[in-house]
Amino acid sequence: MKKRGAKSANKSAKRSRRSANRTALDRLRAELKEVEDEQREARKALEEAQKNIKELDKRKADLRAQEKKAAAAVQIEELDHSREANATRECFLTRLPRDLWDVVADKVDKNDRAAFSMTCVLFREIQREKVKRKRWGPLTTNLNTSCTFTCSWFEFAAQLPCYYLHYLVKMAAKQNDPITLDLLKDLLAPSRLSVAQFQNAIANGAAWGGHLNLLKKMDSAKELNINALELCRSAAAGGDLATIKWLRSKRVQFDQYCVADAAG
């Protein structure tokens, strides 16, 4: 009797184990099916997203081409308008005696002589004569000044074959002009200035102008070379105390030239 009872108990235990194993297997298979279904849906969503990205890329390219055509049309219209305005201006300017304009030219500041000579043909001739007679030196524009420059001037200067392109970017950043910076980025980086050079110039200009928010934004984006010596000197030359304190909080070392610039 005892043997029969033990055998019956063993059989019952085996049936329980088989039942538990089957239940666990069914549960695992159900979970696996759920995962496979989710994976299938994710792949489907990914394919749709990739398809949408391709369509958006195509649409972006079409819009970019349309934008270039529209910009070219606007530029042509502005050029025609500028020519008409120049013709009208020259008509009025030539009414005054040339000798009088020669006297006026002598009063023009050095930094304004380039703009003066580009006003009309008459002023260009006066400028050439003054250079020829050595009354004026070569046309130069001092960028190390407190005056501001327009976006159109930066566009004009960026197209010249000059070696101080990084200084143009620095001046635009000093003025904290995002539109001009975007324009210069399209014109200069990375064709004529490397991305690193362009970012360093922005940082130096922001430090020079005391634009701490721009510096912090670049630092958060890891676009700021915090240990660049020129960055410290630009901040010292600008004299903005908050910017200098922030750089010092970043453990930036100021050399004797920085201290001298900060002292004025």
C-alpha positions in Angstrom: 0.0 0.0 0.0 2.8 2.4 0.9 4.5 1.7 -2.4 1.4 2.4 -4.4 0.8 5.7 -2.5 4.4 6.8 -3.2 4.1 6.0 -6.9 0.8 7.9 -7.1 2.4 10.9 -5.4 5.3 10.8 -7.8 3.0 10.7 -10.8 1.0 13.6 -9.4 4.2 15.6 -8.8 5.4 14.9 -12.4 2.0 16.0 -13.8 2.2 19.2 -11.8 5.7 19.9 -13.0 4.7 19.2 -16.6 1.7 21.4 -16.2 3.9 24.2 -14.7 6.5 23.9 -17.5 3.8 24.0 -20.1 2.3 27.1 -18.5 5.7 28.8 -18.3 6.3 27.8 -22.0 3.0 29.2 -23.1 3.7 32.4 -21.2 7.1 32.8 -22.8 5.7 32.1 -26.2 3.0 34.7 -25.7 5.6 37.3 -24.5 7.8 36.4 -27.5 4.8 36.9 -29.8 4.2 40.3 -28.3 7.8 41.3 -28.7 7.8 40.1 -32.3 4.6 42.1 -33.0 6.1 45.2 -31.4 9.3 44.7 -33.4 7.2 44.4 -36.6 5.3 47.6 -35.8 8.6 49.4 -35.0 10.1 48.3 -38.3 7.0 49.4 -40.1 7.2 52.8 -38.3 10.9 53.1 -39.1 10.3 52.4 -42.8 7.5 55.0 -42.9 9.8 57.5 -41.1 12.7 56.8 -43.6 10.2 57.3 -46.4 9.0 60.6 -44.9 12.7 61.7 -44.4 13.4 61.0 -48.1 10.3 63.0 -49.1 11.3 65.8 -46.8 14.8 65.9 -48.2 13.4 66.1 -51.7 11.0 68.8 -50.8 13.9 70.7 -49.0 16.0 70.5 -52.1 13.2 71.8 -54.3 12.6 74.7 -51.8 16.3 75.4 -51.7 16.4 75.7 -55.5 13.4 77.9 -55.5 14.9 80.1 -52.7 18.1 80.5 -54.8 16.1 81.6 -57.8 14.0 84.0 -55.7 17.1 85.4 -54.1 18.7 85.9 -57.5 15.6 87.7 -58.7 15.5 89.9 -55.7 19.2 90.7 -56.0 18.8 91.7 -59.7 15.8 93.9 -58.7 17.9 95.5 -55.9 20.8 96.0 -58.3 18.6 97.7 -60.9 17.0 99.9 -58.2 20.5 100.8 -56.9 21.6 101.8 -60.3 18.6 104.0 -60.8 19.1 105.5 -57.4 22.8 106.1 -58.1 22.0 107.7 -61.4 19.5 110.1 -59.7 22.0 110.8 -56.9 24.7 111.6 -59.3 22.4 114.0 -61.2 21.9 116.0 -58.0 25.5 115.7 -56.8 27.0 117.0 -60.0 25.0 120.2 -59.7 27.5 121.4 -57.1 31.0 122.6 -58.2 33.6 119.9 -58.2 36.0 122.1 -56.2 33.4 122.2 -53.4 33.2 118.4 -53.3 37.0 118.3 -53.1 36.8 120.4 -50.0 34.1 118.2 -48.6 36.3 115.1 -49.3 39.1 116.6 -47.1 36.7 116.5 -44.1 35.8 112.8 -44.6 37.1 110.5 -41.9 39.6 107.8 -42.9 37.2 105.0 -42.1 34.5 106.6 -44.3 36.6 107.2 -47.4 35.9 103.8 -48.9 32.1 104.5 -48.6 32.6 108.0 -49.9 34.4 106.7 -53.0 31.7 104.1 -53.7 28.9 106.6 -53.6 29.2 107.7 -57.3 31.6 108.1 -60.2 32.4 111.7 -59.2 33.4 110.8 -55.7 35.5 107.8 -57.0 37.4 110.2 -59.3 38.0 112.6 -56.4 39.3 109.7 -54.3 41.7 108.6 -57.1 43.1 112.1 -57.5 43.7 112.4 -53.8 45.5 109.1 -53.7 47.5 110.0 -56.8 48.6 113.3 -55.2 49.3 111.5 -51.9 46.8 113.6 -50.0 45.0 110.4 -49.1 46.6 107.0 -48.4 45.2 103.7 -49.6 41.5 103.0 -48.8 41.3 101.2 -45.5 38.6 100.4 -43.0 39.6 100.2 -39.3 37.7 97.2 -37.8 39.2 97.9 -34.4 36.6 100.6 -33.7 33.4 101.1 -31.8 31.3 101.8 -34.9 29.0 99.2 -36.3 28.7 97.8 -39.8 25.7 96.7 -41.8 25.0 93.2 -43.0 25.4 94.4 -46.6 28.9 95.7 -45.8 29.9 92.4 -44.3 28.6 90.6 -47.4 30.7 93.0 -49.6 33.8 92.6 -47.5 33.6 88.8 -47.3 33.8 88.6 -51.0 37.0 90.5 -51.2 40.3 88.5 -51.6 41.5 89.5 -48.1 43.4 87.6 -45.4 41.5 89.0 -42.4 38.3 87.0 -42.8 38.4 85.8 -39.2 38.3 89.4 -38.1 35.1 90.0 -40.1 33.5 87.2 -38.2 34.9 88.6 -34.9 33.3 92.0 -35.7 29.9 90.5 -36.5 30.0 88.5 -33.2 31.0 91.7 -31.4 27.9 93.4 -32.8 25.9 90.2 -31.7 24.3 90.1 -35.1 23.0 86.5 -35.7 21.8 87.4 -39.3 25.2 88.6 -40.3 26.9 85.6 -38.7 24.6 83.2 -40.6 25.4 85.0 -43.8 29.2 84.9 -43.1 28.9 81.2 -42.3 27.3 80.5 -45.7 30.0 82.6 -47.4 33.1 81.5 -45.5 32.8 78.2 -43.7 34.3 75.8 -44.5 35.3 77.0 -48.0 37.6 79.9 -46.8 37.6 79.4 -43.1 37.6 76.1 -41.2 34.8 75.4 -38.8 37.2 75.7 -35.9 38.5 79.1 -37.1 35.0 80.3 -37.6 33.9 79.3 -34.1 37.0 80.8 -32.5 36.3 84.1 -34.3 32.7 84.1 -33.0 33.9 83.4 -29.5 36.6 86.1 -29.6 34.0 88.6 -30.9 31.5 87.7 -28.2 34.1 88.0 -25.5 35.2 91.4 -27.0 31.6 92.7 -27.1 30.7 91.3 -23.6 28.0 88.9 -25.0 28.1 86.4 -22.1 25.0 84.5 -23.2 26.5 83.7 -26.6 29.7 82.4 -24.9 27.6 80.3 -22.5 25.6 78.9 -25.4 28.8 78.0 -27.3 30.2 76.4 -24.2 27.1 74.3 -23.7 27.4 73.1 -27.3 31.1 72.4 -26.9 32.0 74.9 -29.6 34.1 77.1 -27.3 37.9 76.6 -26.9 37.9 77.9 -23.3 41.7 77.8 -23.1 42.4 79.9 -26.1 44.7 82.8 -25.1 43.1 85.2 -27.7 39.7 84.6 -26.0 41.1 86.0 -22.7 42.7 89.0 -24.4 39.4 89.8 -26.3 37.5 89.7 -23.1 40.1 91.9 -21.4 40.1 94.4 -24.3 36.3 94.6 -24.2 36.4 95.3 -20.5 33.0 93.6 -19.6 33.4 92.5 -16.0 30.8 89.8 -16.1 32.5 88.1 -19.0 35.9 88.3 -17.4 34.5 86.9 -14.1 32.9 84.0 -16.0 36.1 83.1 -17.8 38.0 83.3 -14.5 35.4 80.9 -13.0 36.3 78.5 -15.8 39.9 78.6 -14.5 41.1 80.5 -17.5 44.6 82.0 -17.0 45.1 85.6 -17.9 48.6 86.6 -18.8 50.3 90.0 -18.4 48.9 91.2 -21.8 45.3 90.4 -20.7 45.8 92.3 -17.5 47.2 95.3 -19.4 44.3 95.3 -21.8 41.8 95.1 -18.9 43.5 98.0 -17.3 43.0 100.0 -20.4 
